[in-house]
Amino acid sequence: MTETEPEIIRYTADVVCIRDGAVLLIERGWEPHKGQLALPGGHVDRGETALAAAVRELAEETGVEVSTEALTLVGIYDDPDRDPRGRYVSAAYALTVPAGTEAQAGTDATAVQWVPLADIDTHSLAFDHGRIIRDAKR
């Protein structure tokens, strides 16, 4: 590929879901970063908005169902090297869910866990998800 050829860019959505001062993380079920903790999220499907994809991915990966109105945009993450598979641009959203909200591993997740924000090591998370969480905390 030359500098002037269009780059293939994939569009994704990630969710920072907070409950009682803890963030909901999934354990990735496959590469890249298999076994590492990450935010719930994934590809935006054809005909879908990033907001709708965020709601869908959160439900598919964790069983937590929310409305699009509950989500707030954290930012757009487009560093060319954020994903080892190629160029991925992600719209990241945040929300707070009620105490007692339950989560369970679904599609791409082998496990889920609520990690206290005060205890989280954002440098050990997959992709740039530590940065997204830091931005969401602001």
N, C-alpha and C positions, 0 to 999 in steps of 0.2 A: 504494500500500500504506500502510495506517495503522500506527501504533505497536503496535496490538493484534492485527493480522493475523499469522498464523504466517509466518515467513520460510522460504523454500526453502533448505535446507542440504545441501550435497553433502559426501560423506565420501570421504576419500582416505588413501593411505598413502605415505610416503616412506622411503627407505633411505640411511643413511650407511654405505657399504661401504668399509672401510679395508684397504689392503694395503701393508706395508712403509712406514708413515708417510705414505701418500698416499690421498686420497679419490677414489672413482670418480664422475665427473660425466658427464652427457650434454649434448650440444648440442641444444637444443629444435628440433624440426622444424616447429613451427607456433606461431601466436599463442595466448595472449599470450607475450611474451618470446621470440619466434622468434629463433634464433641465439644466445641466451644460454646460459650453462652453468647446469645445475640438477642436483639430486639425481634419481636414478631414482625413479619413483613414478607413481601414478595413482589412478583411481577404484576404490573398493571395490564389487565387483559384488554383485548381489542374491544373498542366501544365503551370502555370503562374509564372513569376519572380516577385520579390518584386517591382522592378522598374515599370513593366507593371501594377501591382496592384495599385501602387501609382497614376499613370496617370488615371486609370479607376475609382478609388475611388474619386479622386478629381472631375472628371467630373460628376459622379453619385450623389455626395453629394452637389456639389456647382454649377454645370454647367460650370465650368472653364475647358477648354480643352487645354492641352499642349502636347508637345512631350516628349518622354523619354529623349532626348538629353538636354532638358531644366533643368532637375533635377540633383542636386548634393547631394551625400550621406552626411548626418549629422552624423549618427552613428547607431549602433545597440543597442537596449535597451532590456535588458533581466533580470532585477531584478525579482526574483521569486515572489515578492509580488506586482508587478506593476498593476495587474488587479485582482479584487476580484473574477472573474469567474474561475481563475486557471492560469496556466502558459502560458503567451503570450510573444512572442519575436517579436519585431517590428524593421523593417528597416525604419529609418526616412530620408526623403529627403527635400530639400529646393529649392526654385526658386523665382525669382522676375518676376512679370508680368507687362506689360505696364500700365501706368496711364490710368484710365478709364475702366479697365477690370471690367466687371459686374459679379456678383455672385447671385445665387438664390438657395434656399433650395431645396434639392432633397431627395432621398431615406431615409437615416437614420436621416436626419436633419429636425428639425421643424423650424429653422431659420438660417440665416447666417449673419455675420457682420464683417466688417473690423475694427479691434481694433488697435489704434495707439500703436506701440511697447513701446513708452515712458509711456503710461498710463496703460499698461496691468499688472494685478496682477497675476503673474505666479503661485502663491500658490493656487489660487481659481479654476484653471483649472482641468478638469477630468484627471484621471490616472496620468502619469508623464509628461504630455504635457508641463507643465511649464518648466521643465528641458530641454526638447527637444528644446523649443523656445530659452531658454538661450544659449544652445549649438550652435544653428543655428546662433545666433547673433554674435558669436565669429568669 
